[in-house]
Structures are given as C-alpha cells and as structure tokens.
C-alpha cells in the first residue's frame, strides 16, 4: 500500500470539491495526493500532462493546477486510466490509504446526491472512502466552525476499523468525536411490578446503554486522550440520526460490512445508502476488517 490519498476527478464541480478536500486531508496527514481520471469514453480538449506525458482533459488539468498552486509543498500526481470508473477506482484503492470522491460526477440523474459511480466504488473499495458533497461554488461547508466528527455504531461490539478511523480523524482535526447509536427498543410498553412509569423505564434503559457504549470506547479514549468524546443513544432510525448529525459535522463515519454470503457481491446497506444520498456534509464509508 502506498498510503497516498487517492481522489477521482472528472472535471466536474463535484470532483473539484473532492480534490480540494482530499488535498487538505493529504497535506494535514503528511501524505501524497494521487489524482486519477478514468477515461471511459471520448476525451475532448486534451492537455499534455507534464508529469507523465499522458493526455489530460483540460478541466482535469485545471483542477490539478489549482491544487498545486494552493499547496505547493504537497506531492501531487495525476494519472489517466482506462475502464469503468467505479471498478477502476476500486482497484486503485488497493494501494491507497483513502479514496475521495465527489458526491456527483458528470452525467447521472438530478436530485440524487450520490451517483452510481460513488455508490459502487464505496461498496468495492479496499480502503475507506469519503464522498464529498458540493454546491455550485464548491464543497458544502458545515453550518458552523470546523465541526465534530460523528461516527455511527451498532451492536455490542463496535467495529475497531470504524472507530480507529473516526478517532484518528478527530485527533488530526482537533475536533470532538460524537458516537451515535440508534436503538428502537426504548419505546415500550414495559411490564413491571414496580411503581415506575414508562418514560422513566425508557430513560433508565438509555442511560444503561450509554454506560455500556462508553465502556466499549474506553480503550480508544486511552489511545487518543486528546479527543473529547460524547456518546448519544437515540431511538431515531439510524439514517435519520446520522443525516441530522451531518448538518454540523465535519465528517460522518459509517461502517461497511462484508457480504453475508461468499457468493454475494459487494453492496452498501440501506442505512449507508440513505445517509450518502441525504447527508449535508462529507461521509466516510469504512470497510470492516
């Protein structure tokens, strides 16, 4: 693995936003930035790439030039490769520390925040994938300040790969980490002989679950003592919980489980797809170990 930050670019506003996000992430972590343009069809307005002698579309070259001008100390390479974009980017991810994509590229259907390339690459990549939404003028910024990192967890044993990624990102950015768990078992009704109302029972169950989750996070807090951690357990649906949290977060982190059957193809779960389509900021999809 080269440990580079890899970004897919096609010349669109969305891929430019992804490249900007990836460049700052690479710079902050002392990594090189590798920009990849997948040429699946005709390429117009070609420019000769001085780095490798391969032809680059002029919009792609412009994105590269803006990045190198803004961060001259950053090591940047730009490659053009043939093939299907989703599969080519997933293959390239085998040698990367992180793959960054724009939430939409050229083409696709209006109204969907994440196109088929992003979904397929996120489902197949062998490294964490960050999808960066963009408006007409560039990356979508959090509502206020740098924003916390939010990680969604599920089950009694949160995934180590997901938590490691979330804690590292929060530590690198110097921001708090908010750990969210969705539980739908707190509504009741509950049967008890004690004179306790349903609301109090639900609150006590939530408090007990927060303590359990805090205990599960203790070793990660020991590894990252500088990261202020907040734990929330909520009865909202997981997708609604994470989409709402994305309004002020700098990054939302999700896990991606391996296929349940050896013959099943790679795919994203319903929660991940919903969050990717509706999130207000960047979303990271981290494959489970």
C-alpha distance (Angstrom), angle and dihedral (degrees) to the residues before:
residue distance angle dihedral
X1 . . .
X2 3.80 . .
X3 3.83 93.2 .
X4 3.81 89.9 -138.9
X5 3.79 122.1 145.2
X6 3.80 105.7 -113.5
X7 3.80 122.8 -155.3
X8 3.78 128.7 -175.9
X9 3.80 114.0 -138.9
X10 3.79 131.8 -176.2
X11 3.80 101.3 166.7
X12 3.81 95.5 -96.4
X13 3.79 125.3 129.8
X14 3.80 88.1 -111.9
X15 3.80 94.3 54.3
X16 3.81 89.6 46.4
X17 3.82 88.2 55.9
X18 3.80 89.6 49.3
X19 3.81 91.3 49.1
X20 3.80 91.3 51.1
X21 3.81 91.7 49.6
X22 3.81 91.6 45.9
X23 3.81 92.7 48.0
X24 3.80 93.1 54.2
X25 3.80 90.5 44.9
X26 3.81 91.2 51.5
X27 3.79 92.4 45.5
X28 3.81 93.0 48.9
X29 3.81 92.1 51.2
X30 3.81 98.1 40.5
X31 3.80 94.2 -113.3
X32 3.78 132.5 134.7
X33 3.81 120.7 -109.7
X34 3.78 119.1 -128.5
X35 3.81 115.2 -166.9
X36 3.81 116.7 -161.7
X37 3.77 127.2 -166.8
X38 3.80 114.1 -168.1
X39 3.80 109.7 -151.4
X40 3.78 106.4 -156.8
X41 3.79 96.2 158.3
X42 3.79 142.8 5.4
X43 3.78 116.6 -20.9
X44 3.79 116.7 -149.4
X45 3.79 131.4 -168.8
X46 3.79 93.2 23.2
X47 3.76 122.5 -164.3
X48 3.79 124.3 -164.9
X49 3.81 110.1 -111.5
X50 3.79 107.6 -132.3
X51 3.81 91.8 -155.7
X52 3.80 100.2 60.6
X53 3.79 107.2 1.0
X54 3.81 93.2 -114.4
X55 3.82 122.1 131.9
X56 3.80 115.7 -102.5
X57 3.81 125.9 -168.2
X58 3.79 108.1 -110.2
X59 3.86 94.4 -117.7
X60 3.80 89.9 53.0
X61 3.80 91.7 48.4
X62 3.82 89.1 49.8
X63 3.80 91.1 55.3
X64 3.80 90.1 50.0
X65 3.79 92.1 48.8
X66 3.82 92.6 50.3
X67 3.78 90.9 51.7
X68 3.81 94.5 49.0
X69 3.80 91.3 46.4
X70 3.80 92.9 50.6
X71 3.83 95.0 43.7
X72 3.83 106.9 26.0
X73 3.82 92.3 167.8
X74 3.82 92.0 57.5
X75 3.81 116.8 99.7
X76 3.81 105.9 -126.5
X77 3.79 130.0 -178.2
X78 3.79 126.4 179.8
X79 3.80 122.9 -158.7
X80 3.76 133.5 -178.4
X81 3.80 115.8 -149.9
X82 3.80 132.3 177.7
X83 3.78 127.2 -124.1
X84 3.76 143.5 55.4
X85 3.84 107.8 -23.6
X86 3.81 97.5 -134.8
X87 3.81 94.9 47.6
X88 3.81 94.5 40.7
X89 3.80 92.7 51.2
X90 3.80 91.9 45.7
X91 3.81 89.5 52.0
X92 3.81 91.3 49.0
X93 3.81 90.0 51.1
X94 3.83 89.6 71.1
X95 3.80 87.9 78.4
X96 3.82 98.3 38.7
X97 3.78 136.8 86.9
X98 3.80 92.1 -147.7
X99 3.81 137.6 6.8
X100 3.81 117.8 -149.8
X101 3.79 124.1 -166.0
X102 3.77 136.8 175.4
X103 3.77 113.8 -111.0
X104 3.79 89.5 -120.3
X105 3.80 132.4 19.0
X106 3.78 133.6 -169.6
X107 3.80 112.2 -47.6
X108 3.80 125.2 6.5
X109 3.78 131.6 108.5
X110 3.79 124.9 -46.4
X111 3.79 114.5 -118.5
X112 3.81 97.0 35.4
X113 3.79 113.0 104.8
X114 3.80 93.7 -159.3
X115 3.78 122.2 41.9
X116 3.78 128.7 -151.0
X117 3.82 93.2 -92.8
X118 3.80 92.1 57.5
X119 3.79 94.1 45.5
X120 3.80 94.3 47.2
X121 3.80 93.8 45.5
X122 3.81 91.7 47.7
X123 3.81 90.0 50.9
X124 3.82 94.4 49.1
X125 3.80 106.5 32.9
X126 3.79 118.2 114.3
X127 3.80 93.4 -147.7
X128 3.82 131.5 48.7
X129 3.81 114.0 -70.6
X130 3.81 124.9 -148.9
X131 3.81 118.8 -162.0
X132 3.79 112.9 -159.4
X133 3.82 119.6 -159.0
X134 3.77 118.9 -144.6
X135 3.76 138.1 -164.9
X136 3.81 125.3 -150.3
X137 3.79 91.5 -78.1
X138 3.78 101.0 41.7
X139 3.81 141.6 -79.0
X140 3.77 119.0 9.9
X141 3.79 106.7 -114.4
X142 3.83 125.1 -146.4
X143 3.80 114.7 -101.0
X144 3.79 94.7 -108.2
X145 3.79 136.7 9.3
X146 3.79 125.5 -28.3
X147 3.81 91.0 -44.8
X148 3.78 130.5 -139.3
X149 3.78 125.6 -84.4
X150 3.81 111.6 -110.9
X151 3.81 122.5 -158.5
X152 3.77 125.0 -172.5
X153 3.80 116.6 -145.4
X154 3.78 133.0 -175.7
X155 3.79 134.4 -169.6
X156 3.78 134.3 15.4
X157 3.83 94.0 -65.8
X158 3.81 112.7 46.9
X159 3.81 112.8 -149.1
X160 3.80 112.5 -93.6
X161 3.82 93.7 -146.3
X162 3.80 91.7 54.3
X163 3.80 94.6 45.9
X164 3.82 92.5 45.3
X165 3.80 90.9 53.5
X166 3.82 92.6 47.0
X167 3.80 95.1 47.1
X168 3.82 92.7 46.2
X169 3.79 92.2 50.0
X170 3.80 92.7 48.0
X171 3.81 91.1 47.8
X172 3.81 92.8 48.8
X173 3.80 91.7 49.7
X174 3.80 95.4 41.5
X175 3.81 91.2 -127.7
X176 3.81 133.1 128.4
X177 3.80 122.2 -94.9
X178 3.79 119.4 -131.9
X179 3.80 115.3 -161.6
X180 3.81 114.0 -157.9
X181 3.77 128.4 -167.3
X182 3.79 124.8 -177.8
X183 3.78 117.4 -146.7
X184 3.81 123.6 175.5
X185 3.81 96.5 -170.9
X186 3.81 98.7 84.5
X187 3.80 99.2 81.2
X188 3.80 97.9 79.8
X189 2.93 145.2 160.9
X190 3.79 93.0 -149.3
X191 3.79 127.9 -169.6
X192 3.80 116.2 -136.1
X193 3.77 138.2 150.5
X194 3.79 91.6 -146.1
X195 3.82 119.5 94.8
X196 3.82 92.9 -110.4
X197 3.79 123.1 128.9
X198 3.81 123.7 -129.4
X199 3.79 94.2 -106.4
X200 3.81 93.2 56.7
X201 3.81 91.3 48.4
X202 3.80 91.0 51.4
X203 3.80 91.8 48.3
X204 3.80 92.0 50.1
X205 3.80 91.0 51.0
X206 3.80 90.8 50.5
X207 3.81 90.8 49.2
X208 3.81 91.3 49.8
X209 3.79 91.2 49.9
X210 3.81 91.2 50.0
X211 3.81 90.1 53.0
X212 3.82 90.9 49.4
X213 3.79 91.8 49.5
X214 3.80 91.9 46.2
X215 3.81 89.1 53.8
X216 3.82 90.2 50.9
X217 3.81 89.2 53.8
X218 3.80 96.8 47.2
X219 3.81 96.7 96.0
X220 3.80 91.0 50.4
X221 3.79 90.4 50.1
X222 3.80 87.9 52.3
X223 3.82 89.6 53.9
X224 3.82 92.9 46.8
X225 3.81 104.8 32.5
X226 3.79 92.0 163.1
X227 3.81 93.6 62.0
X228 3.79 113.2 92.8
X229 3.80 106.4 -142.4
X230 3.79 129.4 -157.5
X231 3.81 123.1 -171.6
X232 3.81 122.9 -154.7
X233 3.80 127.5 -179.8
X234 3.78 114.6 -168.4
X235 3.79 138.6 175.5
X236 3.81 92.9 -136.3
X237 3.77 119.5 110.4
X238 3.84 112.2 -87.7
X239 3.80 94.3 -115.9
X240 3.81 94.3 48.4
X241 3.81 90.8 46.2
X242 3.80 93.8 52.4
X243 3.80 96.4 40.5
X244 3.80 90.5 53.3
X245 3.81 90.7 47.1
X246 3.81 90.0 51.6
X247 3.81 90.6 67.3
X248 3.82 91.6 81.2
X249 3.81 102.2 15.1
X250 3.78 123.8 107.7
X251 3.81 88.6 -148.7
X252 3.80 137.4 3.4
X253 3.81 114.8 -151.5
X254 3.81 123.3 -154.2
X255 3.77 133.3 176.0
X256 3.81 126.9 -124.6
X257 3.77 116.4 -150.2
X258 3.78 123.5 -147.0
X259 3.83 116.2 -105.9
X260 3.80 111.6 -77.4
X261 3.82 91.6 -134.0
X262 3.84 127.2 44.3
X263 3.81 90.6 -128.7
X264 3.80 94.5 48.6
X265 3.78 117.0 103.9
X266 3.82 123.0 -125.6
X267 3.78 113.6 -82.4
X268 3.76 141.4 157.9
X269 3.77 120.2 -112.9
X270 3.79 123.2 -113.8
X271 3.81 93.0 -102.1
X272 3.81 93.5 51.9
X273 3.80 92.3 47.9
X274 3.80 92.2 48.8
X275 3.80 93.2 48.5
X276 3.81 92.5 46.6
X277 3.80 91.4 51.5
X278 3.81 96.1 47.5
X279 3.82 108.4 26.6
X280 3.80 118.9 123.6
X281 3.81 95.1 -145.4
X282 3.82 143.3 17.3
X283 3.81 117.6 -38.9
X284 3.81 125.3 -160.1
X285 3.81 120.8 -152.9
X286 3.81 111.0 -160.2
X287 3.82 120.2 -167.2
X288 3.79 114.3 -129.6
X289 3.78 113.8 -114.7
